[in-house]
Amino acid sequence: MPEHASALDRASAAGSAADPATEPRQSVVKSAGARRARLTPAPNTDTSPEPPAREEGGQTTGDGSSTSANDARLRQDKPPHW
């Protein structure tokens, strides 16, 4: 490489050996007329908007209907504008 090559050129030439550490996780997709660019999904990720399915035997810390000691007071307090 010539002496006047930029650091970016040197880095791209050095990483051309398909080194996974130098490859980007995601790429940027630019759309004509769009205000923002879009990232492609990262490898090994779920792109669905739903929460992931719970594995068998998965437990939560509460059942959703349990109340704490402070819940009763919070429910009976009225805001000042009522």
N, C-alpha and C positions, 0 to 999 in steps of 0.2 A: 504494500500500500504506500502511496506517496506520503511524504512528510506533512503535507497540508490537509490531509483527510481529517474530517471532524471526529469528535469523540463518538458521536452517534453512529457514524459510518464504521468506526472501529468496533463498537459494541455490537452492531448488527452482523458484522463479518465474523466476530468471535462467537456469537451465539447461533450461527447458522448450522451448527452440528446437531440440531434438534435436542438441545439440552432442556429438559422439562423445567428446570429451575429458572431459565431465562425466558421461557415462553409465557405470554400473558395468560392469566386465568380466564379472562373475558375479553371480547373485542368490542369496539365501539361501532355501532351501525348508524350512519348518518342518513337521514331521509331528506330528500329535496322538499322544501316547503315546510318542514317541521321545525318547531322552535327548539326542540331538544333532541339530543342524540339518545340512542337506546343501547343498553348493554345486552349482550347475549348472556344467556344463563350460565352461571359458573358450573364447572363439572361436578357431578355427583350431588346436585341440588334438586329439590322438588319445586317446580314452577307453578303448581296448582294453588289457587287462592284459598282452598279449604285447609283447615288445620290437619295435620297428619293423623292417620288412624292410630288409635291407641293399641299398643301391643297387648296380647293376652295377659291377663293377670295384672294389668296396670292399675294402680291405686292412686287416688287423689287424697289430699289432706283433709278434705271435707266433702260432704255430699251435696252442698249447695243450699241446704235448708237449715243448717246449723247456725245458731246465733251466738254472738259473743255477749259478754256482760254489758257492754256499752250500747248494743243495738236497741234495746227497749227505750232507753233514754233518747237516743237519736231519733227514733220513730215518733215519740210523743212531743218532742220539741217543735215549736212552730216558729217559722221565720218572723222577724219583727214587722213585716208589712202585712201580715194576716190579721 
